């Protein structure tokens, strides 16, 4: 595996959540900087040494509501 994609969303209670596509990896944090560190840690823990992806891509999803 060369690349792993995470879907990053704002949590309703504040902070952020990140969920990997195709792998059972989920983490959350209060800030984006903390989330980056937690994603790195989660990826290292999930994969065997030397088997982790070379690139982790974050796809930020933001929901907006507008009045019409």
CHARMM-style PDB file with segment names, atoms N, HN, CA, C and O in Angstrom:
ATOM      1  N   UNK     1       0.845  -1.174   0.000  1.00  0.00      PROA
ATOM      2  CA  UNK     1       0.000   0.000   0.000  1.00  0.00      PROA
ATOM      3  C   UNK     1       0.891   1.238   0.000  1.00  0.00      PROA
ATOM      4  O   UNK     1       1.760   1.393   0.858  1.00  0.00      PROA
ATOM      5  N   UNK     2       0.662   2.111  -0.968  1.00  0.00      PROA
ATOM      6  HN  UNK     2      -0.044   1.985  -1.665  1.00  0.00      PROA
ATOM      7  CA  UNK     2       1.458   3.327  -1.066  1.00  0.00      PROA
ATOM      8  C   UNK     2       0.773   4.529  -0.440  1.00  0.00      PROA
ATOM      9  O   UNK     2       1.432   5.477  -0.014  1.00  0.00      PROA
ATOM     10  N   UNK     3      -0.569   4.488  -0.385  1.00  0.00      PROA
ATOM     11  HN  UNK     3      -1.105   3.718  -0.731  1.00  0.00      PROA
ATOM     12  CA  UNK     3      -1.312   5.657   0.066  1.00  0.00      PROA
ATOM     13  C   UNK     3      -2.500   5.241   0.917  1.00  0.00      PROA
ATOM     14  O   UNK     3      -3.138   4.222   0.652  1.00  0.00      PROA
ATOM     15  N   UNK     4      -2.792   6.031   1.938  1.00  0.00      PROA
ATOM     16  HN  UNK     4      -2.274   6.859   2.154  1.00  0.00      PROA
ATOM     17  CA  UNK     4      -3.947   5.808   2.795  1.00  0.00      PROA
ATOM     18  C   UNK     4      -4.689   7.126   2.897  1.00  0.00      PROA
ATOM     19  O   UNK     4      -4.082   8.170   3.135  1.00  0.00      PROA
ATOM     20  N   UNK     5      -5.998   7.081   2.717  1.00  0.00      PROA
ATOM     21  HN  UNK     5      -6.492   6.233   2.524  1.00  0.00      PROA
ATOM     22  CA  UNK     5      -6.824   8.290   2.754  1.00  0.00      PROA
ATOM     23  C   UNK     5      -7.659   8.293   4.024  1.00  0.00      PROA
ATOM     24  O   UNK     5      -8.286   7.293   4.373  1.00  0.00      PROA
ATOM     25  N   UNK     6      -7.658   9.439   4.714  1.00  0.00      PROA
ATOM     26  HN  UNK     6      -7.149  10.251   4.430  1.00  0.00      PROA
ATOM     27  CA  UNK     6      -8.502   9.665   5.875  1.00  0.00      PROA
ATOM     28  C   UNK     6      -9.548  10.718   5.538  1.00  0.00      PROA
ATOM     29  O   UNK     6      -9.242  11.724   4.898  1.00  0.00      PROA
ATOM     30  N   UNK     7     -10.780  10.483   5.972  1.00  0.00      PROA
ATOM     31  HN  UNK     7     -11.028   9.666   6.492  1.00  0.00      PROA
ATOM     32  CA  UNK     7     -11.835  11.486   5.882  1.00  0.00      PROA
ATOM     33  C   UNK     7     -11.823  12.227   7.213  1.00  0.00      PROA
ATOM     34  O   UNK     7     -11.997  11.620   8.269  1.00  0.00      PROA
ATOM     35  N   UNK     8     -11.618  13.535   7.158  1.00  0.00      PROA
ATOM     36  HN  UNK     8     -11.476  14.028   6.300  1.00  0.00      PROA
ATOM     37  CA  UNK     8     -11.550  14.373   8.359  1.00  0.00      PROA
ATOM     38  C   UNK     8     -12.804  15.234   8.412  1.00  0.00      PROA
ATOM     39  O   UNK     8     -13.152  15.915   7.447  1.00  0.00      PROA
ATOM     40  N   UNK     9     -13.478  15.190   9.561  1.00  0.00      PROA
ATOM     41  HN  UNK     9     -13.195  14.637  10.345  1.00  0.00      PROA
ATOM     42  CA  UNK     9     -14.700  15.976   9.751  1.00  0.00      PROA
ATOM     43  C   UNK     9     -14.641  16.710  11.084  1.00  0.00      PROA
ATOM     44  O   UNK     9     -13.969  16.274  12.019  1.00  0.00      PROA
ATOM     45  N   UNK    10     -15.354  17.826  11.159  1.00  0.00      PROA
ATOM     46  HN  UNK    10     -15.900  18.180  10.400  1.00  0.00      PROA
ATOM     47  CA  UNK    10     -15.506  18.522  12.430  1.00  0.00      PROA
ATOM     48  C   UNK    10     -16.486  17.728  13.273  1.00  0.00      PROA
ATOM     49  O   UNK    10     -17.554  17.345  12.793  1.00  0.00      PROA
ATOM     50  N   UNK    11     -16.131  17.477  14.526  1.00  0.00      PROA
ATOM     51  HN  UNK    11     -15.264  17.788  14.916  1.00  0.00      PROA
ATOM     52  CA  UNK    11     -17.011  16.734  15.428  1.00  0.00      PROA
ATOM     53  C   UNK    11     -18.091  17.674  15.963  1.00  0.00      PROA
ATOM     54  O   UNK    11     -17.816  18.846  16.220  1.00  0.00      PROA
ATOM     55  N   UNK    12     -19.316  17.171  16.134  1.00  0.00      PROA
ATOM     56  HN  UNK    12     -19.540  16.219  15.926  1.00  0.00      PROA
ATOM     57  CA  UNK    12     -20.409  18.015  16.634  1.00  0.00      PROA
ATOM     58  C   UNK    12     -20.106  18.638  17.999  1.00  0.00      PROA
ATOM     59  O   UNK    12     -20.539  19.756  18.279  1.00  0.00      PROA
ATOM     60  N   UNK    13     -19.369  17.925  18.843  1.00  0.00      PROA
ATOM     61  HN  UNK    13     -19.017  17.017  18.616  1.00  0.00      PROA
ATOM     62  CA  UNK    13     -19.056  18.429  20.177  1.00  0.00      PROA
ATOM     63  C   UNK    13     -17.776  19.274  20.200  1.00  0.00      PROA
ATOM     64  O   UNK    13     -17.342  19.717  21.263  1.00  0.00      PROA
ATOM     65  N   UNK    14     -17.182  19.492  19.039  1.00  0.00      PROA
ATOM     66  HN  UNK    14     -17.535  19.132  18.175  1.00  0.00      PROA
ATOM     67  CA  UNK    14     -15.942  20.254  18.922  1.00  0.00      PROA
ATOM     68  C   UNK    14     -14.790  19.339  18.573  1.00  0.00      PROA
ATOM     69  O   UNK    14     -14.843  18.135  18.826  1.00  0.00      PROA
ATOM     70  N   UNK    15     -13.761  19.901  17.998  1.00  0.00      PROA
ATOM     71  HN  UNK    15     -13.717  20.879  17.793  1.00  0.00      PROA
ATOM     72  CA  UNK    15     -12.613  19.109  17.587  1.00  0.00      PROA
ATOM     73  C   UNK    15     -12.835  18.453  16.236  1.00  0.00      PROA
ATOM     74  O   UNK    15     -13.685  18.882  15.455  1.00  0.00      PROA
ATOM     75  N   UNK    16     -12.062  17.410  15.971  1.00  0.00      PROA
ATOM     76  HN  UNK    16     -11.372  17.062  16.606  1.00  0.00      PROA
ATOM     77  CA  UNK    16     -12.070  16.760  14.667  1.00  0.00      PROA
ATOM     78  C   UNK    16     -12.010  15.247  14.814  1.00  0.00      PROA
ATOM     79  O   UNK    16     -11.465  14.727  15.787  1.00  0.00      PROA
ATOM     80  N   UNK    17     -12.580  14.548  13.835  1.00  0.00      PROA
ATOM     81  HN  UNK    17     -13.023  14.970  13.045  1.00  0.00      PROA
ATOM     82  CA  UNK    17     -12.470  13.100  13.756  1.00  0.00      PROA
ATOM     83  C   UNK    17     -11.818  12.746  12.421  1.00  0.00      PROA
ATOM     84  O   UNK    17     -11.933  13.483  11.442  1.00  0.00      PROA
ATOM     85  N   UNK    18     -11.133  11.605  12.401  1.00  0.00      PROA
ATOM     86  HN  UNK    18     -11.040  11.005  13.196  1.00  0.00      PROA
ATOM     87  CA  UNK    18     -10.499  11.123  11.172  1.00  0.00      PROA
ATOM     88  C   UNK    18     -10.740   9.622  11.064  1.00  0.00      PROA
ATOM     89  O   UNK    18     -10.494   8.869  12.006  1.00  0.00      PROA
ATOM     90  N   UNK    19     -11.226   9.202   9.894  1.00  0.00      PROA
ATOM     91  HN  UNK    19     -11.425   9.814   9.128  1.00  0.00      PROA
ATOM     92  CA  UNK    19     -11.551   7.797   9.634  1.00  0.00      PROA
ATOM     93  C   UNK    19     -10.851   7.375   8.352  1.00  0.00      PROA
ATOM     94  O   UNK    19     -10.996   8.025   7.317  1.00  0.00      PROA
ATOM     95  N   UNK    20     -10.090   6.284   8.422  1.00  0.00      PROA
ATOM     96  HN  UNK    20      -9.972   5.756   9.263  1.00  0.00      PROA
ATOM     97  CA  UNK    20      -9.372   5.778   7.247  1.00  0.00      PROA
ATOM     98  C   UNK    20     -10.330   5.029   6.329  1.00  0.00      PROA
ATOM     99  O   UNK    20     -11.228   4.326   6.792  1.00  0.00      PROA
ATOM    100  N   UNK    21     -10.132   5.186   5.040  1.00  0.00      PROA
ATOM    101  HN  UNK    21      -9.402   5.757   4.664  1.00  0.00      PROA
ATOM    102  CA  UNK    21     -10.918   4.445   4.053  1.00  0.00      PROA
ATOM    103  C   UNK    21     -10.209   3.121   3.773  1.00  0.00      PROA
ATOM    104  O   UNK    21      -9.037   3.106   3.396  1.00  0.00      PROA
ATOM    105  N   UNK    22     -10.918   2.019   3.958  1.00  0.00      PROA
ATOM    106  HN  UNK    22     -11.870   2.031   4.265  1.00  0.00      PROA
ATOM    107  CA  UNK    22     -10.364   0.709   3.653  1.00  0.00      PROA
ATOM    108  C   UNK    22      -9.587   0.070   4.786  1.00  0.00      PROA
ATOM    109  O   UNK    22      -9.119  -1.059   4.639  1.00  0.00      PROA
ATOM    110  N   UNK    23      -9.434   0.745   5.897  1.00  0.00      PROA
ATOM    111  HN  UNK    23      -9.814   1.663   6.015  1.00  0.00      PROA
ATOM    112  CA  UNK    23      -8.740   0.210   7.067  1.00  0.00      PROA
ATOM    113  C   UNK    23      -9.543   0.566   8.309  1.00  0.00      PROA
ATOM    114  O   UNK    23     -10.292   1.543   8.299  1.00  0.00      PROA
ATOM    115  N   UNK    24      -9.402  -0.193   9.355  1.00  0.00      PROA
ATOM    116  HN  UNK    24      -8.793  -0.986   9.363  1.00  0.00      PROA
ATOM    117  CA  UNK    24     -10.125   0.065  10.609  1.00  0.00      PROA
ATOM    118  C   UNK    24      -9.301   0.979  11.505  1.00  0.00      PROA
ATOM    119  O   UNK    24      -8.804   0.569  12.554  1.00  0.00      PROA
ATOM    120  N   UNK    25      -9.169   2.225  11.066  1.00  0.00      PROA
ATOM    121  HN  UNK    25      -9.572   2.558  10.214  1.00  0.00      PROA
ATOM    122  CA  UNK    25      -8.420   3.213  11.844  1.00  0.00      PROA
ATOM    123  C   UNK    25      -9.313   4.422  12.048  1.00  0.00      PROA
ATOM    124  O   UNK    25      -9.851   4.974  11.088  1.00  0.00      PROA
ATOM    125  N   UNK    26      -9.472   4.833  13.302  1.00  0.00      PROA
ATOM    126  HN  UNK    26      -9.035   4.385  14.082  1.00  0.00      PROA
ATOM    127  CA  UNK    26     -10.268   6.003  13.655  1.00  0.00      PROA
ATOM    128  C   UNK    26      -9.568   6.720  14.796  1.00  0.00      PROA
ATOM    129  O   UNK    26      -9.074   6.083  15.726  1.00  0.00      PROA
ATOM    130  N   UNK    27      -9.526   8.040  14.725  1.00  0.00      PROA
ATOM    131  HN  UNK    27      -9.927   8.557  13.969  1.00  0.00      PROA
ATOM    132  CA  UNK    27      -8.965   8.822  15.823  1.00  0.00      PROA
ATOM    133  C   UNK    27      -9.654  10.173  15.870  1.00  0.00      PROA
ATOM    134  O   UNK    27     -10.365  10.553  14.940  1.00  0.00      PROA
ATOM    135  N   UNK    28      -9.442  10.889  16.953  1.00  0.00      PROA
ATOM    136  HN  UNK    28      -8.865  10.581  17.709  1.00  0.00      PROA
ATOM    137  CA  UNK    28     -10.039  12.211  17.125  1.00  0.00      PROA
ATOM    138  C   UNK    28      -9.118  13.081  17.956  1.00  0.00      PROA
ATOM    139  O   UNK    28      -8.289  12.583  18.718  1.00  0.00      PROA
ATOM    140  N   UNK    29      -9.276  14.416  17.798  1.00  0.00      PROA
ATOM    141  HN  UNK    29      -9.949  14.821  17.179  1.00  0.00      PROA
ATOM    142  CA  UNK    29      -8.443  15.359  18.537  1.00  0.00      PROA
ATOM    143  C   UNK    29      -9.143  16.710  18.582  1.00  0.00      PROA
ATOM    144  O   UNK    29     -10.089  16.965  17.835  1.00  0.00      PROA
ATOM    145  N   UNK    30      -8.659  17.569  19.473  1.00  0.00      PROA
ATOM    146  HN  UNK    30      -7.891  17.362  20.080  1.00  0.00      PROA
ATOM    147  CA  UNK    30      -9.246  18.897  19.632  1.00  0.00      PROA
ATOM    148  C   UNK    30      -8.779  19.881  18.572  1.00  0.00      PROA
ATOM    149  O   UNK    30      -9.531  20.781  18.198  1.00  0.00      PROA
ATOM    150  N   UNK    31      -7.546  19.730  18.075  1.00  0.00      PROA
ATOM    151  HN  UNK    31      -6.934  18.999  18.378  1.00  0.00      PROA
ATOM    152  CA  UNK    31      -7.007  20.639  17.072  1.00  0.00      PROA
ATOM    153  C   UNK    31      -6.494  19.854  15.876  1.00  0.00      PROA
ATOM    154  O   UNK    31      -6.266  18.648  15.963  1.00  0.00      PROA
ATOM    155  N   UNK    32      -6.315  20.547  14.763  1.00  0.00      PROA
ATOM    156  HN  UNK    32      -6.500  21.527  14.692  1.00  0.00      PROA
ATOM    157  CA  UNK    32      -5.786  19.880  13.571  1.00  0.00      PROA
ATOM    158  C   UNK    32      -4.346  19.420  13.785  1.00  0.00      PROA
ATOM    159  O   UNK    32      -3.971  18.349  13.309  1.00  0.00      PROA
ATOM    160  N   UNK    33      -3.540  20.200  14.488  1.00  0.00      PROA
ATOM    161  HN  UNK    33      -3.845  21.069  14.875  1.00  0.00      PROA
ATOM    162  CA  UNK    33      -2.158  19.778  14.758  1.00  0.00      PROA
ATOM    163  C   UNK    33      -2.132  18.504  15.584  1.00  0.00      PROA
ATOM    164  O   UNK    33      -1.359  17.590  15.298  1.00  0.00      PROA
ATOM    165  N   UNK    34      -2.977  18.439  16.610  1.00  0.00      PROA
ATOM    166  HN  UNK    34      -3.605  19.181  16.843  1.00  0.00      PROA
ATOM    167  CA  UNK    34      -3.061  17.220  17.418  1.00  0.00      PROA
ATOM    168  C   UNK    34      -3.588  16.051  16.591  1.00  0.00      PROA
ATOM    169  O   UNK    34      -3.142  14.917  16.763  1.00  0.00      PROA
ATOM    170  N   UNK    35      -4.531  16.321  15.700  1.00  0.00      PROA
ATOM    171  HN  UNK    35      -4.894  17.242  15.560  1.00  0.00      PROA
ATOM    172  CA  UNK    35      -5.084  15.265  14.846  1.00  0.00      PROA
ATOM    173  C   UNK    35      -4.002  14.679  13.945  1.00  0.00      PROA
ATOM    174  O   UNK    35      -3.938  13.462  13.765  1.00  0.00      PROA
ATOM    175  N   UNK    36      -3.163  15.523  13.384  1.00  0.00      PROA
ATOM    176  HN  UNK    36      -3.215  16.511  13.530  1.00  0.00      PROA
ATOM    177  CA  UNK    36      -2.069  15.041  12.527  1.00  0.00      PROA
ATOM    178  C   UNK    36      -1.177  14.077  13.301  1.00  0.00      PROA
ATOM    179  O   UNK    36      -0.816  13.014  12.797  1.00  0.00      PROA
ATOM    180  N   UNK    37      -0.824  14.452  14.525  1.00  0.00      PROA
ATOM    181  HN  UNK    37      -1.117  15.316  14.935  1.00  0.00      PROA
ATOM    182  CA  UNK    37       0.035  13.591  15.354  1.00  0.00      PROA
ATOM    183  C   UNK    37      -0.660  12.280  15.687  1.00  0.00      PROA
ATOM    184  O   UNK    37      -0.031  11.221  15.670  1.00  0.00      PROA
ATOM    185  N   UNK    38      -1.960  12.342  15.992  1.00  0.00      PROA
ATOM    186  HN  UNK    38      -2.471  13.202  16.006  1.00  0.00      PROA
ATOM    187  CA  UNK    38      -2.697  11.129  16.344  1.00  0.00      PROA
ATOM    188  C   UNK    38      -2.872  10.205  15.135  1.00  0.00      PROA
ATOM    189  O   UNK    38      -2.860   8.982  15.277  1.00  0.00      PROA
ATOM    190  N   UNK    39      -3.035  10.793  13.945  1.00  0.00      PROA
ATOM    191  HN  UNK    39      -3.045  11.786  13.829  1.00  0.00      PROA
ATOM    192  CA  UNK    39      -3.134   9.983  12.728  1.00  0.00      PROA
ATOM    193  C   UNK    39      -1.818   9.256  12.487  1.00  0.00      PROA
ATOM    194  O   UNK    39      -1.813   8.059  12.200  1.00  0.00      PROA
ATOM    195  N   UNK    40      -0.706   9.970  12.603  1.00  0.00      PROA
ATOM    196  HN  UNK    40      -0.710  10.942  12.836  1.00  0.00      PROA
ATOM    197  CA  UNK    40       0.610   9.329  12.427  1.00  0.00      PROA
ATOM    198  C   UNK    40       0.775   8.169  13.399  1.00  0.00      PROA
ATOM    199  O   UNK    40       1.202   7.081  13.013  1.00  0.00      PROA
ATOM    200  N   UNK    41       0.436   8.407  14.657  1.00  0.00      PROA
ATOM    201  HN  UNK    41       0.090   9.291  14.971  1.00  0.00      PROA
ATOM    202  CA  UNK    41       0.568   7.375  15.683  1.00  0.00      PROA
ATOM    203  C   UNK    41      -0.336   6.179  15.375  1.00  0.00      PROA
ATOM    204  O   UNK    41       0.090   5.030  15.493  1.00  0.00      PROA
ATOM    205  N   UNK    42      -1.587   6.453  14.979  1.00  0.00      PROA
ATOM    206  HN  UNK    42      -1.932   7.386  14.884  1.00  0.00      PROA
ATOM    207  CA  UNK    42      -2.533   5.376  14.681  1.00  0.00      PROA
ATOM    208  C   UNK    42      -2.068   4.536  13.495  1.00  0.00      PROA
ATOM    209  O   UNK    42      -2.212   3.314  13.510  1.00  0.00      PROA
ATOM    210  N   UNK    43      -1.516   5.174  12.477  1.00  0.00      PROA
ATOM    211  HN  UNK    43      -1.399   6.168  12.465  1.00  0.00      PROA
ATOM    212  CA  UNK    43      -1.025   4.447  11.299  1.00  0.00      PROA
ATOM    213  C   UNK    43       0.163   3.571  11.688  1.00  0.00      PROA
ATOM    214  O   UNK    43       0.245   2.416  11.269  1.00  0.00      PROA
ATOM    215  N   UNK    44       1.080   4.112  12.483  1.00  0.00      PROA
ATOM    216  HN  UNK    44       1.013   5.050  12.824  1.00  0.00      PROA
ATOM    217  CA  UNK    44       2.238   3.327  12.921  1.00  0.00      PROA
ATOM    218  C   UNK    44       1.816   2.110  13.747  1.00  0.00      PROA
ATOM    219  O   UNK    44       2.402   1.034  13.624  1.00  0.00      PROA
ATOM    220  N   UNK    45       0.792   2.290  14.592  1.00  0.00      PROA
ATOM    221  HN  UNK    45       0.316   3.164  14.692  1.00  0.00      PROA
ATOM    222  CA  UNK    45       0.315   1.181  15.429  1.00  0.00      PROA
ATOM    223  C   UNK    45      -0.440   0.123  14.626  1.00  0.00      PROA
ATOM    224  O   UNK    45      -0.398  -1.061  14.960  1.00  0.00      PROA
ATOM    225  N   UNK    46      -1.128   0.549  13.573  1.00  0.00      PROA
ATOM    226  HN  UNK    46      -1.162   1.510  13.302  1.00  0.00      PROA
ATOM    227  CA  UNK    46      -1.993  -0.348  12.806  1.00  0.00      PROA
ATOM    228  C   UNK    46      -1.206  -1.298  11.895  1.00  0.00      PROA
ATOM    229  O   UNK    46      -1.591  -2.452  11.709  1.00  0.00      PROA
ATOM    230  N   UNK    47      -0.109  -0.803  11.334  1.00  0.00      PROA
ATOM    231  HN  UNK    47       0.204   0.134  11.485  1.00  0.00      PROA
ATOM    232  CA  UNK    47       0.652  -1.585  10.355  1.00  0.00      PROA
ATOM    233  C   UNK    47       1.926  -2.147  10.977  1.00  0.00      PROA
ATOM    234  O   UNK    47       2.489  -1.578  11.912  1.00  0.00      PROA
ATOM    235  N   UNK    48       2.363  -3.283  10.429  1.00  0.00      PROA
ATOM    236  HN  UNK    48       1.906  -3.745   9.669  1.00  0.00      PROA
ATOM    237  CA  UNK    48       3.641  -3.877  10.827  1.00  0.00      PROA
ATOM    238  C   UNK    48       4.774  -2.928  10.433  1.00  0.00      PROA
ATOM    239  O   UNK    48       4.612  -2.096   9.540  1.00  0.00      PROA
ATOM    240  N   UNK    49       5.904  -3.056  11.094  1.00  0.00      PROA
ATOM    241  HN  UNK    49       6.035  -3.732  11.819  1.00  0.00      PROA
ATOM    242  CA  UNK    49       7.077  -2.242  10.787  1.00  0.00      PROA
ATOM    243  C   UNK    49       7.442  -2.394   9.312  1.00  0.00      PROA
ATOM    244  O   UNK    49       7.598  -3.512   8.819  1.00  0.00      PROA
ATOM    245  N   UNK    50       7.577  -1.275   8.614  1.00  0.00      PROA
ATOM    246  HN  UNK    50       7.451  -0.368   9.015  1.00  0.00      PROA
ATOM    247  CA  UNK    50       7.934  -1.274   7.203  1.00  0.00      PROA
ATOM    248  C   UNK    50       6.777  -1.529   6.250  1.00  0.00      PROA
ATOM    249  O   UNK    50       6.971  -1.505   5.034  1.00  0.00      PROA
ATOM    250  N   UNK    51       5.575  -1.775   6.773  1.00  0.00      PROA
ATOM    251  HN  UNK    51       5.418  -1.794   7.760  1.00  0.00      PROA
ATOM    252  CA  UNK    51       4.415  -2.062   5.922  1.00  0.00      PROA
ATOM    253  C   UNK    51       3.444  -0.890   5.812  1.00  0.00      PROA
ATOM    254  O   UNK    51       2.473  -0.966   5.058  1.00  0.00      PROA
ATOM    255  N   UNK    52       3.689   0.195   6.553  1.00  0.00      PROA
ATOM    256  HN  UNK    52       4.477   0.257   7.165  1.00  0.00      PROA
ATOM    257  CA  UNK    52       2.759   1.325   6.533  1.00  0.00      PROA
ATOM    258  C   UNK    52       2.836   2.077   5.204  1.00  0.00      PROA
ATOM    259  O   UNK    52       3.854   2.008   4.516  1.00  0.00      PROA
ATOM    260  N   UNK    53       1.778   2.789   4.839  1.00  0.00      PROA
ATOM    261  HN  UNK    53       0.951   2.846   5.398  1.00  0.00      PROA
ATOM    262  CA  UNK    53       1.781   3.523   3.570  1.00  0.00      PROA
ATOM    263  C   UNK    53       2.823   4.641   3.582  1.00  0.00      PROA
ATOM    264  O   UNK    53       3.176   5.170   4.637  1.00  0.00      PROA
ATOM    265  N   UNK    54       3.301   4.985   2.403  1.00  0.00      PROA
ATOM    266  HN  UNK    54       3.015   4.556   1.547  1.00  0.00      PROA
ATOM    267  CA  UNK    54       4.290   6.048   2.286  1.00  0.00      PROA
ATOM    268  C   UNK    54       3.639   7.425   2.375  1.00  0.00      PROA
ATOM    269  O   UNK    54       4.276   8.388   2.802  1.00  0.00      PROA
ATOM    270  N   UNK    55       2.373   7.519   1.972  1.00  0.00      PROA
ATOM    271  HN  UNK    55       1.856   6.737   1.625  1.00  0.00      PROA
ATOM    272  CA  UNK    55       1.651   8.793   1.956  1.00  0.00      PROA
ATOM    273  C   UNK    55       0.321   8.620   2.673  1.00  0.00      PROA
ATOM    274  O   UNK    55      -0.391   7.639   2.457  1.00  0.00      PROA
ATOM    275  N   UNK    56      -0.006   9.581   3.527  1.00  0.00      PROA
ATOM    276  HN  UNK    56       0.572  10.378   3.702  1.00  0.00      PROA
ATOM    277  CA  UNK    56      -1.325   9.645   4.141  1.00  0.00      PROA
ATOM    278  C   UNK    56      -1.978  10.924   3.648  1.00  0.00      PROA
ATOM    279  O   UNK    56      -1.456  12.021   3.851  1.00  0.00      PROA
ATOM    280  N   UNK    57      -3.113  10.773   3.006  1.00  0.00      PROA
ATOM    281  HN  UNK    57      -3.537   9.882   2.841  1.00  0.00      PROA
ATOM    282  CA  UNK    57      -3.836  11.915   2.445  1.00  0.00      PROA
ATOM    283  C   UNK    57      -5.051  12.196   3.328  1.00  0.00      PROA
ATOM    284  O   UNK    57      -5.779  11.277   3.704  1.00  0.00      PROA
ATOM    285  N   UNK    58      -5.266  13.471   3.657  1.00  0.00      PROA
ATOM    286  HN  UNK    58      -4.675  14.218   3.352  1.00  0.00      PROA
ATOM    287  CA  UNK    58      -6.413  13.873   4.469  1.00  0.00      PROA
ATOM    288  C   UNK    58      -7.431  14.579   3.584  1.00  0.00      PROA
ATOM    289  O   UNK    58      -7.125  15.573   2.926  1.00  0.00      PROA
ATOM    290  N   UNK    59      -8.642  14.044   3.583  1.00  0.00      PROA
ATOM    291  HN  UNK    59      -8.890  13.236   4.117  1.00  0.00      PROA
ATOM    292  CA  UNK    59      -9.740  14.641   2.818  1.00  0.00      PROA
ATOM    293  C   UNK    59     -10.665  15.318   3.824  1.00  0.00      PROA
ATOM    294  O   UNK    59     -11.384  14.646   4.564  1.00  0.00      PROA
ATOM    295  N   UNK    60     -10.644  16.653   3.847  1.00  0.00      PROA
ATOM    296  HN  UNK    60     -10.060  17.199   3.246  1.00  0.00      PROA
ATOM    297  CA  UNK    60     -11.457  17.413   4.799  1.00  0.00      PROA
ATOM    298  C   UNK    60     -12.868  17.588   4.256  1.00  0.00      PROA
ATOM    299  O   UNK    60     -13.070  18.063   3.138  1.00  0.00      PROA
ATOM    300  N   UNK    61     -13.838  17.193   5.072  1.00  0.00      PROA
ATOM    301  HN  UNK    61     -13.674  16.806   5.980  1.00  0.00      PROA
ATOM    302  CA  UNK    61     -15.244  17.328   4.714  1.00  0.00      PROA
ATOM    303  C   UNK    61     -15.846  18.353   5.660  1.00  0.00      PROA
ATOM    304  O   UNK    61     -15.735  18.229   6.879  1.00  0.00      PROA
ATOM    305  N   UNK    62     -16.477  19.355   5.093  1.00  0.00      PROA
ATOM    306  HN  UNK    62     -16.568  19.456   4.102  1.00  0.00      PROA
ATOM    307  CA  UNK    62     -17.071  20.411   5.900  1.00  0.00      PROA
ATOM    308  C   UNK    62     -18.519  20.593   5.463  1.00  0.00      PROA
ATOM    309  O   UNK    62     -18.806  20.811   4.286  1.00  0.00      PROA
ATOM    310  N   UNK    63     -19.405  20.501   6.410  1.00  0.00      PROA
ATOM    311  HN  UNK    63     -19.172  20.324   7.367  1.00  0.00      PROA
ATOM    312  CA  UNK    63     -20.822  20.664   6.111  1.00  0.00      PROA
ATOM    313  C   UNK    63     -21.236  22.097   6.408  1.00  0.00      PROA
ATOM    314  O   UNK    63     -20.923  22.643   7.466  1.00  0.00      PROA
ATOM    315  N   UNK    64     -21.941  22.694   5.461  1.00  0.00      PROA
ATOM    316  HN  UNK    64     -22.196  22.250   4.602  1.00  0.00      PROA
ATOM    317  CA  UNK    64     -22.456  24.052   5.642  1.00  0.00      PROA
ATOM    318  C   UNK    64     -23.945  24.053   5.384  1.00  0.00      PROA
ATOM    319  O   UNK    64     -24.438  23.317   4.528  1.00  0.00      PROA
ATOM    320  N   UNK    65     -24.647  24.864   6.111  1.00  0.00      PROA
ATOM    321  HN  UNK    65     -24.247  25.461   6.806  1.00  0.00      PROA
ATOM    322  CA  UNK    65     -26.082  25.038   5.925  1.00  0.00      PROA
ATOM    323  C   UNK    65     -26.324  26.502   5.589  1.00  0.00      PROA
ATOM    324  O   UNK    65     -25.839  27.401   6.276  1.00  0.00      PROA
ATOM    325  N   UNK    66     -27.079  26.725   4.524  1.00  0.00      PROA
ATOM    326  HN  UNK    66     -27.473  25.995   3.966  1.00  0.00      PROA
ATOM    327  CA  UNK    66     -27.394  28.107   4.148  1.00  0.00      PROA
ATOM    328  C   UNK    66     -28.903  28.292   4.065  1.00  0.00      PROA
ATOM    329  O   UNK    66     -29.637  27.361   3.734  1.00  0.00      PROA
ATOM    330  N   UNK    67     -29.347  29.486   4.365  1.00  0.00      PROA
ATOM    331  HN  UNK    67     -28.750  30.242   4.634  1.00  0.00      PROA
ATOM    332  CA  UNK    67     -30.791  29.782   4.279  1.00  0.00      PROA
ATOM    333  C   UNK    67     -31.126  30.158   2.837  1.00  0.00      PROA
ATOM    334  O   UNK    67     -30.328  30.785   2.139  1.00  0.00      PROA
ATOM    335  N   UNK    68     -32.317  29.764   2.409  1.00  0.00      PROA
ATOM    336  HN  UNK    68     -32.965  29.255   2.976  1.00  0.00      PROA
ATOM    337  CA  UNK    68     -32.775  30.122   1.058  1.00  0.00      PROA
ATOM    338  C   UNK    68     -34.063  30.906   1.133  1.00  0.00      PROA
ATOM    339  OT1 UNK    68     -34.607  31.298   0.101  1.00  0.00      PROA
TER     340      UNK     68
END
